[in-house]
């Protein structure tokens, strides 16, 4: 078999890249190790920067997002028993974010790919990448009891932090930077109305909390927890009780509880791998970088990578130019490091660190107090939250 671009991974990054290439007339095939049902079952973030929402329109998959997504023109910081609103629209000249679940976005992309009759291989075993340092890269995988070999011009590694793409790069060719945070997030999904119309980020002496949502009737809440904590230690009642303690009084009073649809614990880390190109292999999304979810940057960074790569590939095939491909890694990494800085800063501001002591908490309170009273500080925060402009 042969295609122009082989894409490893059928998450949002791989599917979005495939959609952009298909619309540009560039043949592509996606290889995914899990089933389509498993991919759709992943519970992930759902805050889209305006630039990401615009990119979905460009890809022709934004219609349902506009119908069902929740446009947020701000969010709230809770500390000291009060909430302070960050007005995104006012501070950024009219920009906003859209709350739209990653599961729904993935479904839209799958439907579009199916309608275009673009090929996807699910439940692919033993995926391996070959000769991407030369002119004729290949992928091997097993499907239906048969081993297949796919020849291609380029490989896009969109298969996440634990995928085969980055693992296939020689260690000597890769530089990685990592910080593992000394806590995790315990998340709960429930069919209950959100506690507020916008997201509420809470800094509390007992730990961070986030009140989020997927729709007007489905809520997603998070609590900072210990790294060695376990979901089975948390009944629904214990979760709701702890959430009330960490929210401001008005939010705690408005909280509607109910049975959980899902509970899970996720560790937090900052991770960047450089470069993001190795010959004809290009890493995108979580395969190249991870950010803590505090700033909602993971999916948006993946979309930015994919946009840059798609444009570079279109330029290559239309103009036989290597300029975009050559600049891919540097261009992506400039945005990655800025988003990593913001995510690290926001995480450091809102969480209790085990080794921070009382002075750490006092310094956080001072910074939050300054932020609440400074339009300049709020503007910097808002500009980063809605997403920095694309380059080129």
Helices and strands as residue ranges (DSSP letters): E 5-8, H 12-23, E 28-31, H 36-40, E 47-49, H 50-58, H 63-68, E 70-72, E 74-79, E 82-87, H 88-92, E 97-99, H 102-115, E 120-121, E 125-130, E 138-143, E 146-151, E 154-157, H 164-167, G 171-173, E 175-190, E 200-202, E 209-215, E 218-225, G 231-233, H 236-246, H 249-254, E 260-274, E 277-278, E 281-283, G 285-287, E 289-290, G 293-295, H 298-319, H 323-350, H 357-373, H 375-386
